[in-house]
Amino acid sequence: MTVQNTQRRRTAGCRSGNGEWPVRSLPPGQDGSTAAAGTGRAKGPGRYTFLPWLLMGLGAFSNIIQGRSGNPWLAGAGLLAFNSLYISVVFSSFDPRRRDSRYPLYALGGLAAVTYAVALGFGGNWFLFFPLLSLASGTVRKLRGRKLALWLITLSGSAGYLSGHHGGAPGDAFGIGYGTFLSGMVTAAVLSLFDTINELDATRQELARSAVEKERLRFSRDLHDLLGHTLSVVVVKAEAVRRLAPRNLDAALVQAADIEAVGRQALTEIREAVSGYREGSLTTELDRARSMLEAAGIAPSVRQSGPPLPPQTGALLGWVVREGVTNTVRHSGATHCEIEVRTDGDRARLTVTDDGRGPAQPGTGADGPPGGSGLKGLGERLATAGGTLETGPDGRRGFRLTAELPAGTDEADAADETVRAADVET
């Protein structure tokens, strides 16, 4: 319960001015980095994070200025090409429209070609571009996983070999190779970690949105079941008061007192429904159903057989009695309604049968079509507890509603836990 209440508090402030609960997305950060869902905070390094590493090329730039790289124009063009391709690889890897395309791979291929060319052509400090090439490789999404590992092994091995072959000390050659491999692996690992964090954050936001939707569904279902039945009772008894008042004032006062009692009970039930802990009673619902049918001029017949039912099973069947009798009074035009509760072995069976015309058909303009929110809500409740709900014509005339639920102790306890989990999950 603590987790669910915390989740509710986290989502309590999400409602917008029009009463809707907006779905928060994962917009890219202004610097190209991924943003956390609905928070607006950058999660993980962005594209600008990798630009300062280009300062490793200052040694090559110094060689150009001092004239130690042969043709300065050619060396300058190589440095410019490397920097441009490096920026292109990194920026496209963080661009939501291009990071999953093949463009970063093509740019990385060009960057690799330039790196090998300038390293072989000028040597010395130009071999420091291999770690930068590896770092750029770690940002490319399509190169993650086994492909990246094979690429980095090849890249670091060739970088170390070429550095030693061009006169570098063994320690320097090893440093170039090791730094090349480590740069790409660390970059890929860090970015993958932040991607996972962002996915988890997005999942949390989606779960919060789903929790709100489930709570709205539960609340609307409870209000339908509560208010639909209660208002029907009030209307029926008010009509009885109007009919009885001219000729039997005492009987009319009895019906008026029932209206007051029903209203007070409805207030209590609505408060409990809002809290999410409303429990029903089959015996209470059967008594209220009998009173409601009699007030509507429908002859009731209530039969109950078998051992007592577990509280949760009785509460669920109470919902069925409430909905079935409400539909009978409002829509059927029946003169007789029969309610039978029978416990047989490990199953409890409830049947509500009337001799009317059944619920209104779609398109007739009447409220309460078959399979409407009331019956649909009942079906969901019973299915959650391992039960079934069947509705349909009863012979040539009339309508039958049948519900079955587990009645044994173990099954009832399981149904109790399942329904409670469904109601408090949000």
Phi, psi and omega per residue, in radians:
M1 nan -0.600 3.139
T2 -1.105 -0.720 3.134
V3 -1.116 -0.767 -3.111
Q4 -1.157 -0.725 3.132
N5 -1.134 -0.667 3.083
T6 -1.092 -0.716 3.115
Q7 -1.081 -0.694 3.120
R8 -1.116 -0.729 3.137
R9 -1.127 -0.614 3.137
R10 -1.160 -0.562 -3.079
T11 -1.723 0.015 -3.047
A12 -1.169 -0.485 -3.090
G13 -1.653 0.255 -3.035
C14 -1.547 -0.198 -3.029
R15 -1.229 2.312 -3.138
S16 -1.537 3.139 -3.066
G17 -1.127 -0.478 -3.133
N18 -1.580 0.176 3.077
G19 1.488 0.052 -3.134
E20 -1.686 2.761 3.093
W21 -1.808 1.816 -3.057
P22 -1.200 2.586 3.070
V23 -1.604 2.117 -3.103
R24 -1.441 2.410 -3.092
S25 -1.859 -3.074 -3.141
L26 -2.026 1.361 -3.109
P27 -1.277 2.575 3.074
P28 -1.207 2.538 3.109
G29 -1.167 2.822 -3.117
Q30 -1.117 -0.425 3.120
D31 -1.645 0.226 3.123
G32 1.561 -0.078 3.122
S33 -1.448 2.842 3.136
T34 -1.386 2.398 3.138
A35 -1.774 2.633 3.098
A36 -1.202 2.652 -3.076
A37 -1.100 2.047 3.011
G38 1.225 0.076 -3.084
T39 -1.796 -0.447 -3.129
G40 1.321 0.078 3.132
R41 -1.703 2.413 3.138
A42 -1.175 2.321 3.104
K43 -1.980 1.863 3.097
G44 1.665 2.957 3.140
P45 -1.192 2.601 3.094
G46 -1.886 -3.024 -3.055
R47 -1.160 -0.574 -3.134
Y48 -1.252 -0.292 3.134
T49 -1.086 -0.507 -3.023
F50 -1.651 -0.045 3.140
L51 -1.250 -0.688 -3.128
P52 -1.043 -0.360 3.134
W53 -1.167 -0.283 3.085
L54 -1.137 -0.247 3.090
L55 -1.122 -0.274 3.063
M56 -1.121 -0.311 3.124
G57 -1.480 0.064 3.140
L58 -1.108 -0.524 3.102
G59 -1.121 -0.750 3.097
A60 -1.155 -0.678 3.115
F61 -1.111 -0.680 3.112
S62 -1.123 -0.667 3.106
N63 -1.103 -0.640 3.120
I64 -1.155 -0.777 -3.122
I65 -1.097 -0.684 -3.090
Q66 -1.500 -0.032 3.076
G67 1.326 0.392 -3.115
R68 -1.665 0.136 -3.120
S69 -1.968 0.440 3.132
G70 1.301 -2.183 3.134
N71 -1.222 1.909 -3.075
P72 -1.157 -0.576 -3.136
W73 -1.170 -0.721 3.120
L74 -1.187 -0.728 3.105
A75 -1.119 -0.711 3.100
G76 -1.113 -0.690 3.102
A77 -1.130 -0.677 3.105
G78 -1.128 -0.720 3.111
L79 -1.121 -0.749 3.116
L80 -1.120 -0.726 3.132
A81 -1.123 -0.725 3.135
F82 -1.098 -0.855 -3.124
N83 -1.058 -0.721 -3.119
S84 -1.139 -0.794 -3.135
L85 -1.196 -0.650 3.096
Y86 -1.053 -0.842 3.123
I87 -1.100 -0.684 3.136
S88 -1.102 -0.747 3.127
V89 -1.100 -0.852 -3.075
V90 -1.147 -0.825 -3.095
F91 -1.134 -0.730 3.131
S92 -1.188 -0.503 3.115
S93 -1.222 -0.388 3.116
F94 -1.837 0.043 3.101
D95 -1.499 2.059 -3.095
P96 -1.004 -0.473 -3.101
R97 -1.469 -0.323 -3.022
R98 -2.133 -0.227 -3.018
R99 -1.170 -0.464 3.124
D100 -1.673 0.071 3.089
S101 -1.575 -3.078 3.137
R102 -1.577 -0.048 -3.106
Y103 -1.037 -0.814 3.121
P104 -1.014 -0.593 3.114
L105 -1.169 -0.753 3.118
Y106 -1.106 -0.756 3.122
A107 -1.123 -0.654 3.114
L108 -1.161 -0.654 3.073
G109 -1.075 -0.745 3.077
G110 -1.112 -0.689 3.122
L111 -1.126 -0.697 3.116
A112 -1.113 -0.733 3.134
A113 -1.084 -0.777 3.133
V114 -1.138 -0.695 -3.121
T115 -1.075 -0.831 3.123
Y116 -1.123 -0.653 -3.108
A117 -1.138 -0.846 -3.090
V118 -1.258 -0.578 3.127
A119 -1.178 -0.764 3.132
L120 -1.253 -0.542 -3.080
G121 -1.382 -0.608 -3.005
F122 -2.076 -0.445 3.087
G123 1.117 -2.862 3.077
G124 1.055 -2.235 -3.103
N125 -1.134 -0.256 -3.122
W126 -1.224 -0.294 3.081
F127 -1.247 -0.242 3.084
L128 -1.209 -0.191 3.085
F129 -1.297 -0.281 3.110
F130 -1.140 -0.793 3.039
P131 -1.048 -0.615 3.094
L132 -1.165 -0.683 3.066
L133 -1.086 -0.715 3.111
S134 -1.140 -0.720 3.121
L135 -1.083 -0.766 3.091
A136 -1.110 -0.596 3.121
S137 -1.109 -0.629 -3.131
G138 -1.164 -0.329 3.141
T139 -1.485 -0.256 -3.067
V140 -1.399 2.067 -3.073
R141 -1.131 -0.711 -3.077
K142 -1.227 -0.102 -3.122
L143 -1.873 0.125 -3.108
R144 -1.254 2.760 3.066
G145 1.571 -2.506 -3.071
R146 -1.116 -0.638 3.121
K147 -1.033 -0.756 -3.131
L148 -1.145 -0.720 -3.138
A149 -1.068 -0.804 3.118
L150 -1.109 -0.717 3.138
W151 -1.120 -0.756 -3.116
L152 -1.206 -0.637 3.085
I153 -1.088 -0.786 3.109
T154 -1.110 -0.778 -3.089
L155 -1.141 -0.823 -3.098
S156 -1.195 -0.657 3.107
G157 -1.117 -0.785 3.141
S158 -1.198 -0.625 3.124
A159 -1.125 -0.787 3.121
G160 -1.136 -0.718 -3.136
Y161 -1.135 -0.841 -3.105
L162 -1.133 -0.619 3.115
S163 -1.130 -0.756 3.099
G164 -1.206 -0.621 -3.127
H165 -1.166 -0.497 -3.130
H166 -1.591 0.394 3.009
G167 1.657 0.070 3.123
G168 -1.272 2.637 3.093
A169 -1.139 2.649 3.133
P170 -0.971 -0.672 3.118
G171 -1.136 -0.710 3.110
D172 -1.151 -0.705 3.132
A173 -1.104 -0.731 3.105
F174 -1.133 -0.704 3.127
G175 -1.084 -0.719 3.110
I176 -1.096 -0.812 -3.129
G177 -1.130 -0.800 -3.130
Y178 -1.149 -0.763 3.128
G179 -1.112 -0.619 3.112
T180 -1.113 -0.823 -3.125
F181 -1.151 -0.774 -3.070
L182 -1.163 -0.661 -3.107
S183 -1.035 -0.839 -3.116
G184 -1.195 -0.734 -3.108
M185 -1.152 -0.767 3.139
V186 -1.132 -0.749 3.126
T187 -1.052 -0.840 -3.134
A188 -1.107 -0.705 -3.126
A189 -1.140 -0.760 -3.131
V190 -1.138 -0.801 -3.129
L191 -1.144 -0.673 3.101
S192 -1.134 -0.670 3.111
L193 -1.090 -0.789 -3.141
F194 -1.214 -0.568 3.048
D195 -1.079 -0.720 3.108
T196 -1.133 -0.721 3.110
I197 -1.069 -0.745 -3.140
N198 -1.154 -0.666 3.094
E199 -1.128 -0.701 3.099
L200 -1.140 -0.677 3.110
D201 -1.143 -0.707 3.093
A202 -1.131 -0.679 3.101
T203 -1.119 -0.698 3.101
R204 -1.076 -0.739 3.113
Q205 -1.119 -0.696 3.123
E206 -1.159 -0.679 3.087
L207 -1.131 -0.666 3.090
A208 -1.111 -0.751 3.115
R209 -1.116 -0.728 3.122
S210 -1.131 -0.642 3.103
A211 -1.104 -0.706 3.104
V212 -1.101 -0.749 -3.137
E213 -1.114 -0.732 3.121
K214 -1.132 -0.684 3.115
E215 -1.148 -0.688 3.099
R216 -1.118 -0.685 3.114
L217 -1.126 -0.808 3.128
R218 -1.065 -0.771 -3.091
F219 -1.157 -0.755 3.134
S220 -1.141 -0.633 3.110
R221 -1.150 -0.768 3.125
D222 -1.131 -0.727 3.132
L223 -1.119 -0.675 3.096
H224 -1.069 -0.840 -3.102
D225 -1.135 -0.674 -3.117
L226 -1.287 -0.998 -3.026
L227 -1.257 -0.638 3.121
G228 -1.031 -0.802 3.139
H229 -1.214 -0.826 -3.059
T230 -1.097 -0.801 3.141
L231 -1.141 -0.588 3.075
S232 -1.122 -0.736 3.094
V233 -1.080 -0.771 -3.135
V234 -1.074 -0.782 3.141
V235 -1.093 -0.795 -3.119
V236 -1.096 -0.788 -3.126
K237 -1.236 -0.558 3.055
A238 -1.135 -0.684 3.064
E239 -1.116 -0.662 3.102
A240 -1.125 -0.702 3.084
V241 -1.043 -0.773 -3.138
R242 -1.101 -0.662 -3.138
R243 -1.275 -0.658 -3.024
L244 -1.484 -0.454 -3.026
A245 -0.978 -0.750 -3.103
P246 -1.161 -0.467 -3.026
R247 -2.083 -0.324 -3.109
N248 -2.589 1.540 -3.053
L249 -1.156 -0.649 -3.117
D250 -1.102 -0.761 3.121
A251 -1.128 -0.651 3.110
A252 -1.132 -0.666 3.112
L253 -1.150 -0.604 3.091
V254 -1.099 -0.775 3.114
Q255 -1.126 -0.667 3.103
A256 -1.127 -0.674 3.081
A257 -1.124 -0.629 3.083
D258 -1.115 -0.686 3.103
I259 -1.052 -0.749 3.112
E260 -1.093 -0.759 -3.130
A261 -1.135 -0.720 3.122
V262 -1.098 -0.731 3.129
G263 -1.093 -0.742 3.123
R264 -1.142 -0.739 3.124
Q265 -1.121 -0.656 3.125
A266 -1.103 -0.688 3.111
L267 -1.073 -0.751 3.121
T268 -1.099 -0.771 -3.096
E269 -1.169 -0.647 3.127
I270 -1.149 -0.713 3.090
R271 -1.061 -0.738 -3.141
E272 -1.194 -0.634 3.127
A273 -1.141 -0.685 3.106
V274 -1.088 -0.648 3.121
S275 -1.296 -0.296 3.083
G276 1.484 0.263 -3.093
Y277 -2.147 0.419 -3.047
R278 -1.199 2.255 3.055
E279 -2.036 2.504 3.123
G280 -1.885 3.017 3.094
S281 -2.365 2.200 -3.127
L282 -1.115 -0.739 -3.137
T283 -1.071 -0.775 3.120
T284 -1.091 -0.753 -3.132
E285 -1.149 -0.640 3.100
L286 -1.139 -0.717 3.108
D287 -1.127 -0.757 -3.139
R288 -1.186 -0.634 3.106
A289 -1.118 -0.742 3.117
R290 -1.065 -0.761 3.137
S291 -1.133 -0.704 -3.126
M292 -1.165 -0.742 -3.139
L293 -1.140 -0.743 3.128
E294 -1.103 -0.713 3.130
A295 -1.143 -0.496 3.140
A296 -1.520 0.032 3.141
G297 1.383 0.369 3.115
I298 -1.906 2.203 -3.107
A299 -1.255 2.081 -3.123
P300 -1.599 2.631 3.032
S301 -2.442 1.927 -3.058
V302 -2.032 2.159 3.117
R303 -2.269 2.429 3.135
Q304 -2.423 2.238 -3.108
S305 -2.413 2.751 3.127
G306 1.733 3.046 -3.127
P307 -1.197 2.835 3.110
P308 -1.051 2.553 -3.127
L309 -1.570 2.630 3.014
P310 -1.041 2.649 -3.065
P311 -0.946 -0.776 -3.071
Q312 -1.200 -0.677 3.090
T313 -1.106 -0.755 3.095
G314 -1.083 -0.657 3.132
A315 -1.128 -0.730 3.133
L316 -1.155 -0.728 3.096
L317 -1.171 -0.502 3.054
G318 -1.078 -0.668 3.057
W319 -1.071 -0.687 -3.132
V320 -1.148 -0.770 3.100
V321 -1.037 -0.782 -3.117
R322 -1.033 -0.872 -3.093
E323 -1.202 -0.754 -3.109
G324 -1.106 -0.773 -3.135
V325 -1.218 -0.658 3.092
T326 -1.052 -0.781 3.101
N327 -1.121 -0.646 3.120
T328 -1.103 -0.790 -3.110
V329 -1.198 -0.704 -3.013
R330 -1.456 -0.557 -2.929
H331 -2.143 -0.371 -2.892
S332 -1.473 -0.583 -3.001
G333 1.184 0.469 -3.065
A334 -1.398 2.831 3.040
T335 -1.949 -0.229 -3.138
H336 -2.535 2.416 3.114
C337 -2.356 2.287 -3.119
E338 -2.041 2.251 3.111
I339 -2.076 2.142 -3.117
E340 -2.240 2.250 3.077
V341 -2.059 2.118 -3.095
R342 -2.349 2.253 3.068
T343 -1.823 2.056 -3.064
D344 -2.260 1.844 -3.114
G345 1.205 -2.160 -3.102
D346 -1.792 0.287 -3.138
R347 -2.227 2.465 3.037
A348 -1.918 2.352 -3.069
R349 -2.207 2.224 3.099
L350 -2.087 2.291 3.135
T351 -2.235 2.256 3.044
V352 -2.043 2.014 -3.060
T353 -2.207 2.364 3.055
D354 -2.298 2.929 -3.128
D355 -1.841 0.457 -3.129
G356 -1.639 -2.739 -3.072
R357 -1.670 0.007 3.133
G358 1.479 3.100 3.106
P359 -1.058 2.768 3.139
A360 -1.111 2.533 3.108
Q361 -1.481 2.644 3.120
P362 -1.028 2.405 3.102
G363 1.600 -0.070 -3.132
T364 -1.487 -0.227 -3.114
G365 1.582 -0.161 3.101
A366 -1.405 2.704 3.110
D367 -1.553 2.741 3.125
G368 1.466 0.925 3.111
P369 -1.185 2.728 3.107
P370 -1.022 2.486 -3.113
G371 1.245 0.275 3.115
G372 -1.238 -2.916 -3.032
S373 -1.125 -0.564 -3.135
G374 -1.159 -0.989 -3.139
L375 -1.148 -0.622 3.103
K376 -1.121 -0.736 3.099
G377 -1.100 -0.696 3.088
L378 -1.072 -0.784 3.130
G379 -1.033 -0.691 3.129
E380 -1.158 -0.731 3.130
R381 -1.082 -0.838 -3.084
L382 -1.188 -0.697 3.129
A383 -1.092 -0.662 3.113
T384 -1.078 -0.606 -3.119
A385 -1.609 0.171 3.126
G386 1.469 0.329 -3.118
G387 -1.896 -3.070 -3.140
T388 -2.378 2.752 3.085
L389 -2.386 2.216 3.123
E390 -2.215 2.382 3.101
T391 -2.338 2.633 3.113
G392 2.877 3.068 -3.134
P393 -1.071 2.604 3.096
D394 -1.971 1.618 -3.115
G395 1.258 -2.540 -3.077
R396 -1.379 -0.416 -3.114
R397 -2.576 2.408 3.099
G398 2.005 3.118 -3.076
F399 -2.473 2.467 -3.103
R400 -2.228 2.370 3.051
L401 -2.144 2.150 -3.078
T402 -2.197 2.268 3.118
A403 -2.229 2.431 3.083
E404 -2.243 2.481 -3.132
L405 -2.504 2.712 2.989
P406 -1.080 2.370 -3.095
A407 -1.994 -0.234 3.138
G408 -1.211 2.867 -3.090
T409 -1.101 -0.835 -3.119
D410 -1.132 -0.785 -3.126
E411 -1.136 -0.679 -3.139
A412 -1.140 -0.709 3.102
D413 -1.097 -0.708 3.118
A414 -1.126 -0.741 3.104
A415 -1.094 -0.692 3.125
D416 -1.057 -0.833 3.139
E417 -1.131 -0.683 -3.120
T418 -1.122 -0.802 -3.102
V419 -1.197 -0.707 3.102
R420 -1.093 -0.703 3.107
A421 -1.099 -0.683 3.141
A422 -1.172 -0.623 -3.087
D423 -1.404 -0.568 -3.071
V424 -1.843 0.062 -3.112
E425 -0.995 -0.635 -3.108
T426 -1.456 nan nan
